[in-house]
Amino acid sequence: MLNVREANAAEIGRFYSALEMDFDRRELLPLGAIRRAVRRGDQEFLLFYDDTTGMTQGYALCGVRNVYGYVLLKYFGIFSWYQDHGLGVEAMRLLHKRYADRQGILAELTVFDDSEGGDYLRKLKRFFARFGYEEVPCSYRLGGAEVFLTAKPIRGTAEIAPVAKRILIDFYSRCLRPAQLDKMLVFTE
């Protein structure tokens, strides 16, 4: 059965290479920034593991502290050798259970090079929609890529467009220096 736990500082370094394989370098937060944010309680680096074997099967990095009560699901992945076994669905359910006391969960969907002709983004949108995530109108780029912001309301609402920019700046300013923030997060409206 799949379970979830928080990673310690040493584990974050070991699993950062998984982020480097799964995400474009332009959207990656620096390892040092993640470690500092986790130590301060601004982010949680979660590991999904099989509680029978103890084998880690996936991860998630979540921004958990902001003034609006939402969680930002920054990175989410199941290791390739465990994919296509329903673990992504189980992991998403564990995330929703973990953050059941929050206003909602935000997820950024980005695609830097979709050689599949838009199919990858459609699959991502369909996966998140399956769990009740709704697209939030908010025009911005992350590391140069257009972002499709989605929100899953839990106790709050998915209609956060009027404050989405402030929520995102709050999340990113907790782990990035001002110059890094200005380079990574660019609003287009």
Secondary structure in CASP SS format (residue, H / E / C, confidence):
PFRMAT SS
TARGET T0000
AUTHOR 0000-0000-0000
METHOD secondary structure of the structure
MODEL  1
M C 1.00
L E 1.00
N E 1.00
V E 1.00
R E 1.00
E E 1.00
A C 1.00
N C 1.00
A H 1.00
A H 1.00
E H 1.00
I H 1.00
G H 1.00
R H 1.00
F H 1.00
Y H 1.00
S H 1.00
A H 1.00
L H 1.00
E H 1.00
M H 1.00
D H 1.00
F C 1.00
D C 1.00
R H 1.00
R H 1.00
E H 1.00
L C 1.00
L C 1.00
P C 1.00
L H 1.00
G H 1.00
A H 1.00
I H 1.00
R H 1.00
R H 1.00
A H 1.00
V H 1.00
R H 1.00
R H 1.00
G C 1.00
D C 1.00
Q E 1.00
E E 1.00
F E 1.00
L E 1.00
L E 1.00
F E 1.00
Y E 1.00
D E 1.00
D C 1.00
T C 1.00
T C 1.00
G C 1.00
M C 1.00
T E 1.00
Q E 1.00
G E 1.00
Y E 1.00
A E 1.00
L E 1.00
C E 1.00
G E 1.00
V C 1.00
R C 1.00
N C 1.00
V C 1.00
Y C 1.00
G C 1.00
Y E 1.00
V E 1.00
L E 1.00
L E 1.00
K E 1.00
Y E 1.00
F E 1.00
G E 1.00
I E 1.00
F C 1.00
S H 1.00
W H 1.00
Y H 1.00
Q C 1.00
D C 1.00
H C 1.00
G C 1.00
L H 1.00
G H 1.00
V H 1.00
E H 1.00
A H 1.00
M H 1.00
R H 1.00
L H 1.00
L H 1.00
H H 1.00
K H 1.00
R H 1.00
Y C 1.00
A C 1.00
D C 1.00
R C 1.00
Q C 1.00
G E 1.00
I E 1.00
L E 1.00
A E 1.00
E E 1.00
L E 1.00
T E 1.00
V C 1.00
F C 1.00
D C 1.00
D C 1.00
S C 1.00
E C 1.00
G C 1.00
G C 1.00
D H 1.00
Y H 1.00
L H 1.00
R H 1.00
K H 1.00
L H 1.00
K H 1.00
R H 1.00
F H 1.00
F H 1.00
A H 1.00
R H 1.00
F C 1.00
G C 1.00
Y C 1.00
E E 1.00
E E 1.00
V C 1.00
P C 1.00
C C 1.00
S C 1.00
Y E 1.00
R E 1.00
L E 1.00
G C 1.00
G C 1.00
A E 1.00
E E 1.00
V E 1.00
F E 1.00
L E 1.00
T E 1.00
A E 1.00
K E 1.00
P E 1.00
I C 1.00
R C 1.00
G C 1.00
T C 1.00
A C 1.00
E C 1.00
I C 1.00
A H 1.00
P H 1.00
V H 1.00
A H 1.00
K H 1.00
R H 1.00
I H 1.00
L H 1.00
I H 1.00
D H 1.00
F H 1.00
Y H 1.00
S H 1.00
R C 1.00
C C 1.00
L C 1.00
R C 1.00
P H 1.00
A H 1.00
Q H 1.00
L H 1.00
D H 1.00
K H 1.00
M H 1.00
L E 1.00
V E 1.00
F E 1.00
T C 1.00
E C 1.00
END
